[in-house]
Amino acid sequence: LNRLSFNEMQDEFPLRESDDNQGPFGIKMTPDGELISSPEGFIAALRDAGHIVKCHICSRTTSFGVNLCVKENDGSFSSVPMGLCLRTGLQDKDGNSVPTFLTHSS
């Protein structure tokens, strides 16, 4: 599902000269089947094939040292933790992007 999610964000990452651009990653349920290139399409195809599918997102949020330092009047610095928001490639029921914070398991 992660690899299928990347198709939504692929245009935001420029290709390097060494990259082999073969188009979006996809899955076929049968050799002659339609190419499925989104997580929701794959889940729908599994359900259409009679499978019971349950999915959930698990996130263990951490900042990885990303923070804002504020200089105090005495010359010392105070650290203010910040979250690093990322695009996930997931969409809500209306097609809006669902962002998340950088997670420890990423």
Phi and psi in radians as a Rosetta constraint file:
Dihedral C 1 N 2 CA 2 C 2 CIRCULARHARMONIC -1.063 0.35
Dihedral N 2 CA 2 C 2 N 3 CIRCULARHARMONIC -0.782 0.35
Dihedral C 2 N 3 CA 3 C 3 CIRCULARHARMONIC -1.139 0.35
Dihedral N 3 CA 3 C 3 N 4 CIRCULARHARMONIC -0.684 0.35
Dihedral C 3 N 4 CA 4 C 4 CIRCULARHARMONIC -1.148 0.35
Dihedral N 4 CA 4 C 4 N 5 CIRCULARHARMONIC -0.631 0.35
Dihedral C 4 N 5 CA 5 C 5 CIRCULARHARMONIC -1.105 0.35
Dihedral N 5 CA 5 C 5 N 6 CIRCULARHARMONIC -0.567 0.35
Dihedral C 5 N 6 CA 6 C 6 CIRCULARHARMONIC -1.122 0.35
Dihedral N 6 CA 6 C 6 N 7 CIRCULARHARMONIC -0.457 0.35
Dihedral C 6 N 7 CA 7 C 7 CIRCULARHARMONIC -0.964 0.35
Dihedral N 7 CA 7 C 7 N 8 CIRCULARHARMONIC -0.599 0.35
Dihedral C 7 N 8 CA 8 C 8 CIRCULARHARMONIC -1.178 0.35
Dihedral N 8 CA 8 C 8 N 9 CIRCULARHARMONIC -0.497 0.35
Dihedral C 8 N 9 CA 9 C 9 CIRCULARHARMONIC -1.859 0.35
Dihedral N 9 CA 9 C 9 N 10 CIRCULARHARMONIC -0.041 0.35
Dihedral C 9 N 10 CA 10 C 10 CIRCULARHARMONIC -0.977 0.35
Dihedral N 10 CA 10 C 10 N 11 CIRCULARHARMONIC -0.609 0.35
Dihedral C 10 N 11 CA 11 C 11 CIRCULARHARMONIC -1.167 0.35
Dihedral N 11 CA 11 C 11 N 12 CIRCULARHARMONIC -0.311 0.35
Dihedral C 11 N 12 CA 12 C 12 CIRCULARHARMONIC -1.457 0.35
Dihedral N 12 CA 12 C 12 N 13 CIRCULARHARMONIC -0.142 0.35
Dihedral C 12 N 13 CA 13 C 13 CIRCULARHARMONIC -2.042 0.35
Dihedral N 13 CA 13 C 13 N 14 CIRCULARHARMONIC 1.900 0.35
Dihedral C 13 N 14 CA 14 C 14 CIRCULARHARMONIC -1.128 0.35
Dihedral N 14 CA 14 C 14 N 15 CIRCULARHARMONIC 2.524 0.35
Dihedral C 14 N 15 CA 15 C 15 CIRCULARHARMONIC -1.303 0.35
Dihedral N 15 CA 15 C 15 N 16 CIRCULARHARMONIC 2.511 0.35
Dihedral C 15 N 16 CA 16 C 16 CIRCULARHARMONIC -1.545 0.35
Dihedral N 16 CA 16 C 16 N 17 CIRCULARHARMONIC 2.827 0.35
Dihedral C 16 N 17 CA 17 C 17 CIRCULARHARMONIC -1.029 0.35
Dihedral N 17 CA 17 C 17 N 18 CIRCULARHARMONIC -0.546 0.35
Dihedral C 17 N 18 CA 18 C 18 CIRCULARHARMONIC -1.417 0.35
Dihedral N 18 CA 18 C 18 N 19 CIRCULARHARMONIC -0.179 0.35
Dihedral C 18 N 19 CA 19 C 19 CIRCULARHARMONIC -1.277 0.35
Dihedral N 19 CA 19 C 19 N 20 CIRCULARHARMONIC 2.472 0.35
Dihedral C 19 N 20 CA 20 C 20 CIRCULARHARMONIC -1.763 0.35
Dihedral N 20 CA 20 C 20 N 21 CIRCULARHARMONIC 1.741 0.35
Dihedral C 20 N 21 CA 21 C 21 CIRCULARHARMONIC -1.410 0.35
Dihedral N 21 CA 21 C 21 N 22 CIRCULARHARMONIC 1.756 0.35
Dihedral C 21 N 22 CA 22 C 22 CIRCULARHARMONIC -1.853 0.35
Dihedral N 22 CA 22 C 22 N 23 CIRCULARHARMONIC 0.282 0.35
Dihedral C 22 N 23 CA 23 C 23 CIRCULARHARMONIC 1.506 0.35
Dihedral N 23 CA 23 C 23 N 24 CIRCULARHARMONIC -3.006 0.35
Dihedral C 23 N 24 CA 24 C 24 CIRCULARHARMONIC -1.189 0.35
Dihedral N 24 CA 24 C 24 N 25 CIRCULARHARMONIC 2.621 0.35
Dihedral C 24 N 25 CA 25 C 25 CIRCULARHARMONIC -1.219 0.35
Dihedral N 25 CA 25 C 25 N 26 CIRCULARHARMONIC 2.478 0.35
Dihedral C 25 N 26 CA 26 C 26 CIRCULARHARMONIC -2.636 0.35
Dihedral N 26 CA 26 C 26 N 27 CIRCULARHARMONIC 2.903 0.35
Dihedral C 26 N 27 CA 27 C 27 CIRCULARHARMONIC -2.242 0.35
Dihedral N 27 CA 27 C 27 N 28 CIRCULARHARMONIC 2.489 0.35
Dihedral C 27 N 28 CA 28 C 28 CIRCULARHARMONIC -2.058 0.35
Dihedral N 28 CA 28 C 28 N 29 CIRCULARHARMONIC 2.348 0.35
Dihedral C 28 N 29 CA 29 C 29 CIRCULARHARMONIC -1.298 0.35
Dihedral N 29 CA 29 C 29 N 30 CIRCULARHARMONIC -0.496 0.35
Dihedral C 29 N 30 CA 30 C 30 CIRCULARHARMONIC -2.390 0.35
Dihedral N 30 CA 30 C 30 N 31 CIRCULARHARMONIC 2.784 0.35
Dihedral C 30 N 31 CA 31 C 31 CIRCULARHARMONIC -0.965 0.35
Dihedral N 31 CA 31 C 31 N 32 CIRCULARHARMONIC -0.593 0.35
Dihedral C 31 N 32 CA 32 C 32 CIRCULARHARMONIC -1.736 0.35
Dihedral N 32 CA 32 C 32 N 33 CIRCULARHARMONIC 0.129 0.35
Dihedral C 32 N 33 CA 33 C 33 CIRCULARHARMONIC -1.316 0.35
Dihedral N 33 CA 33 C 33 N 34 CIRCULARHARMONIC 2.986 0.35
Dihedral C 33 N 34 CA 34 C 34 CIRCULARHARMONIC -1.247 0.35
Dihedral N 34 CA 34 C 34 N 35 CIRCULARHARMONIC 2.503 0.35
Dihedral C 34 N 35 CA 35 C 35 CIRCULARHARMONIC -1.268 0.35
Dihedral N 35 CA 35 C 35 N 36 CIRCULARHARMONIC 2.183 0.35
Dihedral C 35 N 36 CA 36 C 36 CIRCULARHARMONIC -1.767 0.35
Dihedral N 36 CA 36 C 36 N 37 CIRCULARHARMONIC 2.153 0.35
Dihedral C 36 N 37 CA 37 C 37 CIRCULARHARMONIC -2.166 0.35
Dihedral N 37 CA 37 C 37 N 38 CIRCULARHARMONIC 0.294 0.35
Dihedral C 37 N 38 CA 38 C 38 CIRCULARHARMONIC -2.400 0.35
Dihedral N 38 CA 38 C 38 N 39 CIRCULARHARMONIC 2.658 0.35
Dihedral C 38 N 39 CA 39 C 39 CIRCULARHARMONIC -1.038 0.35
Dihedral N 39 CA 39 C 39 N 40 CIRCULARHARMONIC -0.742 0.35
Dihedral C 39 N 40 CA 40 C 40 CIRCULARHARMONIC -1.177 0.35
Dihedral N 40 CA 40 C 40 N 41 CIRCULARHARMONIC -0.561 0.35
Dihedral C 40 N 41 CA 41 C 41 CIRCULARHARMONIC -1.171 0.35
Dihedral N 41 CA 41 C 41 N 42 CIRCULARHARMONIC -0.705 0.35
Dihedral C 41 N 42 CA 42 C 42 CIRCULARHARMONIC -1.156 0.35
Dihedral N 42 CA 42 C 42 N 43 CIRCULARHARMONIC -0.776 0.35
Dihedral C 42 N 43 CA 43 C 43 CIRCULARHARMONIC -1.090 0.35
Dihedral N 43 CA 43 C 43 N 44 CIRCULARHARMONIC -0.751 0.35
Dihedral C 43 N 44 CA 44 C 44 CIRCULARHARMONIC -1.085 0.35
Dihedral N 44 CA 44 C 44 N 45 CIRCULARHARMONIC -0.709 0.35
Dihedral C 44 N 45 CA 45 C 45 CIRCULARHARMONIC -1.141 0.35
Dihedral N 45 CA 45 C 45 N 46 CIRCULARHARMONIC -0.690 0.35
Dihedral C 45 N 46 CA 46 C 46 CIRCULARHARMONIC -1.101 0.35
Dihedral N 46 CA 46 C 46 N 47 CIRCULARHARMONIC -0.762 0.35
Dihedral C 46 N 47 CA 47 C 47 CIRCULARHARMONIC -1.134 0.35
Dihedral N 47 CA 47 C 47 N 48 CIRCULARHARMONIC -0.714 0.35
Dihedral C 47 N 48 CA 48 C 48 CIRCULARHARMONIC -1.093 0.35
Dihedral N 48 CA 48 C 48 N 49 CIRCULARHARMONIC -0.486 0.35
Dihedral C 48 N 49 CA 49 C 49 CIRCULARHARMONIC -1.472 0.35
Dihedral N 49 CA 49 C 49 N 50 CIRCULARHARMONIC 0.040 0.35
Dihedral C 49 N 50 CA 50 C 50 CIRCULARHARMONIC 1.709 0.35
Dihedral N 50 CA 50 C 50 N 51 CIRCULARHARMONIC 0.081 0.35
Dihedral C 50 N 51 CA 51 C 51 CIRCULARHARMONIC -1.457 0.35
Dihedral N 51 CA 51 C 51 N 52 CIRCULARHARMONIC 2.647 0.35
Dihedral C 51 N 52 CA 52 C 52 CIRCULARHARMONIC -1.693 0.35
Dihedral N 52 CA 52 C 52 N 53 CIRCULARHARMONIC 2.101 0.35
Dihedral C 52 N 53 CA 53 C 53 CIRCULARHARMONIC -2.128 0.35
Dihedral N 53 CA 53 C 53 N 54 CIRCULARHARMONIC 2.266 0.35
Dihedral C 53 N 54 CA 54 C 54 CIRCULARHARMONIC -2.230 0.35
Dihedral N 54 CA 54 C 54 N 55 CIRCULARHARMONIC 2.270 0.35
Dihedral C 54 N 55 CA 55 C 55 CIRCULARHARMONIC -2.240 0.35
Dihedral N 55 CA 55 C 55 N 56 CIRCULARHARMONIC 2.625 0.35
Dihedral C 55 N 56 CA 56 C 56 CIRCULARHARMONIC -2.637 0.35
Dihedral N 56 CA 56 C 56 N 57 CIRCULARHARMONIC 2.800 0.35
Dihedral C 56 N 57 CA 57 C 57 CIRCULARHARMONIC -1.825 0.35
Dihedral N 57 CA 57 C 57 N 58 CIRCULARHARMONIC 2.320 0.35
Dihedral C 57 N 58 CA 58 C 58 CIRCULARHARMONIC -2.040 0.35
Dihedral N 58 CA 58 C 58 N 59 CIRCULARHARMONIC 2.233 0.35
Dihedral C 58 N 59 CA 59 C 59 CIRCULARHARMONIC -2.328 0.35
Dihedral N 59 CA 59 C 59 N 60 CIRCULARHARMONIC 2.241 0.35
Dihedral C 59 N 60 CA 60 C 60 CIRCULARHARMONIC -1.971 0.35
Dihedral N 60 CA 60 C 60 N 61 CIRCULARHARMONIC 1.628 0.35
Dihedral C 60 N 61 CA 61 C 61 CIRCULARHARMONIC -1.301 0.35
Dihedral N 61 CA 61 C 61 N 62 CIRCULARHARMONIC 2.360 0.35
Dihedral C 61 N 62 CA 62 C 62 CIRCULARHARMONIC -2.629 0.35
Dihedral N 62 CA 62 C 62 N 63 CIRCULARHARMONIC 2.796 0.35
Dihedral C 62 N 63 CA 63 C 63 CIRCULARHARMONIC -1.677 0.35
Dihedral N 63 CA 63 C 63 N 64 CIRCULARHARMONIC -0.243 0.35
Dihedral C 63 N 64 CA 64 C 64 CIRCULARHARMONIC 0.903 0.35
Dihedral N 64 CA 64 C 64 N 65 CIRCULARHARMONIC 0.648 0.35
Dihedral C 64 N 65 CA 65 C 65 CIRCULARHARMONIC 1.379 0.35
Dihedral N 65 CA 65 C 65 N 66 CIRCULARHARMONIC 0.073 0.35
Dihedral C 65 N 66 CA 66 C 66 CIRCULARHARMONIC -1.306 0.35
Dihedral N 66 CA 66 C 66 N 67 CIRCULARHARMONIC 2.047 0.35
Dihedral C 66 N 67 CA 67 C 67 CIRCULARHARMONIC -2.708 0.35
Dihedral N 67 CA 67 C 67 N 68 CIRCULARHARMONIC 2.954 0.35
Dihedral C 67 N 68 CA 68 C 68 CIRCULARHARMONIC -1.879 0.35
Dihedral N 68 CA 68 C 68 N 69 CIRCULARHARMONIC 2.213 0.35
Dihedral C 68 N 69 CA 69 C 69 CIRCULARHARMONIC -1.755 0.35
Dihedral N 69 CA 69 C 69 N 70 CIRCULARHARMONIC 2.289 0.35
Dihedral C 69 N 70 CA 70 C 70 CIRCULARHARMONIC -2.015 0.35
Dihedral N 70 CA 70 C 70 N 71 CIRCULARHARMONIC 2.198 0.35
Dihedral C 70 N 71 CA 71 C 71 CIRCULARHARMONIC -1.379 0.35
Dihedral N 71 CA 71 C 71 N 72 CIRCULARHARMONIC 2.197 0.35
Dihedral C 71 N 72 CA 72 C 72 CIRCULARHARMONIC -1.496 0.35
Dihedral N 72 CA 72 C 72 N 73 CIRCULARHARMONIC 2.919 0.35
Dihedral C 72 N 73 CA 73 C 73 CIRCULARHARMONIC -1.040 0.35
Dihedral N 73 CA 73 C 73 N 74 CIRCULARHARMONIC -0.515 0.35
Dihedral C 73 N 74 CA 74 C 74 CIRCULARHARMONIC -1.490 0.35
Dihedral N 74 CA 74 C 74 N 75 CIRCULARHARMONIC 0.081 0.35
Dihedral C 74 N 75 CA 75 C 75 CIRCULARHARMONIC 1.632 0.35
Dihedral N 75 CA 75 C 75 N 76 CIRCULARHARMONIC -0.208 0.35
Dihedral C 75 N 76 CA 76 C 76 CIRCULARHARMONIC -1.384 0.35
Dihedral N 76 CA 76 C 76 N 77 CIRCULARHARMONIC 2.947 0.35
Dihedral C 76 N 77 CA 77 C 77 CIRCULARHARMONIC -2.048 0.35
Dihedral N 77 CA 77 C 77 N 78 CIRCULARHARMONIC 2.420 0.35
Dihedral C 77 N 78 CA 78 C 78 CIRCULARHARMONIC -1.903 0.35
Dihedral N 78 CA 78 C 78 N 79 CIRCULARHARMONIC 2.393 0.35
Dihedral C 78 N 79 CA 79 C 79 CIRCULARHARMONIC -1.634 0.35
Dihedral N 79 CA 79 C 79 N 80 CIRCULARHARMONIC 2.285 0.35
Dihedral C 79 N 80 CA 80 C 80 CIRCULARHARMONIC -2.013 0.35
Dihedral N 80 CA 80 C 80 N 81 CIRCULARHARMONIC 1.874 0.35
Dihedral C 80 N 81 CA 81 C 81 CIRCULARHARMONIC -1.040 0.35
Dihedral N 81 CA 81 C 81 N 82 CIRCULARHARMONIC 2.508 0.35
Dihedral C 81 N 82 CA 82 C 82 CIRCULARHARMONIC -2.293 0.35
Dihedral N 82 CA 82 C 82 N 83 CIRCULARHARMONIC 2.652 0.35
Dihedral C 82 N 83 CA 83 C 83 CIRCULARHARMONIC -1.660 0.35
Dihedral N 83 CA 83 C 83 N 84 CIRCULARHARMONIC 2.594 0.35
Dihedral C 83 N 84 CA 84 C 84 CIRCULARHARMONIC -1.860 0.35
Dihedral N 84 CA 84 C 84 N 85 CIRCULARHARMONIC 1.869 0.35
Dihedral C 84 N 85 CA 85 C 85 CIRCULARHARMONIC -1.409 0.35
Dihedral N 85 CA 85 C 85 N 86 CIRCULARHARMONIC 2.330 0.35
Dihedral C 85 N 86 CA 86 C 86 CIRCULARHARMONIC -2.201 0.35
Dihedral N 86 CA 86 C 86 N 87 CIRCULARHARMONIC 2.668 0.35
Dihedral C 86 N 87 CA 87 C 87 CIRCULARHARMONIC -1.390 0.35
Dihedral N 87 CA 87 C 87 N 88 CIRCULARHARMONIC 2.500 0.35
Dihedral C 87 N 88 CA 88 C 88 CIRCULARHARMONIC -1.829 0.35
Dihedral N 88 CA 88 C 88 N 89 CIRCULARHARMONIC -0.356 0.35
Dihedral C 88 N 89 CA 89 C 89 CIRCULARHARMONIC 1.511 0.35
Dihedral N 89 CA 89 C 89 N 90 CIRCULARHARMONIC -0.100 0.35
Dihedral C 89 N 90 CA 90 C 90 CIRCULARHARMONIC -1.541 0.35
Dihedral N 90 CA 90 C 90 N 91 CIRCULARHARMONIC 2.704 0.35
Dihedral C 90 N 91 CA 91 C 91 CIRCULARHARMONIC -2.295 0.35
Dihedral N 91 CA 91 C 91 N 92 CIRCULARHARMONIC 2.631 0.35
Dihedral C 91 N 92 CA 92 C 92 CIRCULARHARMONIC -1.432 0.35
Dihedral N 92 CA 92 C 92 N 93 CIRCULARHARMONIC -3.101 0.35
Dihedral C 92 N 93 CA 93 C 93 CIRCULARHARMONIC -1.105 0.35
Dihedral N 93 CA 93 C 93 N 94 CIRCULARHARMONIC -0.329 0.35
Dihedral C 93 N 94 CA 94 C 94 CIRCULARHARMONIC -1.682 0.35
Dihedral N 94 CA 94 C 94 N 95 CIRCULARHARMONIC 0.057 0.35
Dihedral C 94 N 95 CA 95 C 95 CIRCULARHARMONIC 1.518 0.35
Dihedral N 95 CA 95 C 95 N 96 CIRCULARHARMONIC 0.155 0.35
Dihedral C 95 N 96 CA 96 C 96 CIRCULARHARMONIC -1.418 0.35
Dihedral N 96 CA 96 C 96 N 97 CIRCULARHARMONIC 2.488 0.35
Dihedral C 96 N 97 CA 97 C 97 CIRCULARHARMONIC -1.090 0.35
Dihedral N 97 CA 97 C 97 N 98 CIRCULARHARMONIC 2.463 0.35
Dihedral C 97 N 98 CA 98 C 98 CIRCULARHARMONIC -1.926 0.35
Dihedral N 98 CA 98 C 98 N 99 CIRCULARHARMONIC 1.795 0.35
Dihedral C 98 N 99 CA 99 C 99 CIRCULARHARMONIC -1.414 0.35
Dihedral N 99 CA 99 C 99 N 100 CIRCULARHARMONIC 2.909 0.35
Dihedral C 99 N 100 CA 100 C 100 CIRCULARHARMONIC -2.571 0.35
Dihedral N 100 CA 100 C 100 N 101 CIRCULARHARMONIC 2.968 0.35
Dihedral C 100 N 101 CA 101 C 101 CIRCULARHARMONIC -1.586 0.35
Dihedral N 101 CA 101 C 101 N 102 CIRCULARHARMONIC 2.643 0.35
Dihedral C 101 N 102 CA 102 C 102 CIRCULARHARMONIC -0.932 0.35
Dihedral N 102 CA 102 C 102 N 103 CIRCULARHARMONIC 2.299 0.35
Dihedral C 102 N 103 CA 103 C 103 CIRCULARHARMONIC -1.978 0.35
Dihedral N 103 CA 103 C 103 N 104 CIRCULARHARMONIC 2.743 0.35
Dihedral C 103 N 104 CA 104 C 104 CIRCULARHARMONIC -1.095 0.35
Dihedral N 104 CA 104 C 104 N 105 CIRCULARHARMONIC -0.528 0.35
Dihedral C 104 N 105 CA 105 C 105 CIRCULARHARMONIC -1.557 0.35
Dihedral N 105 CA 105 C 105 N 106 CIRCULARHARMONIC 0.044 0.35
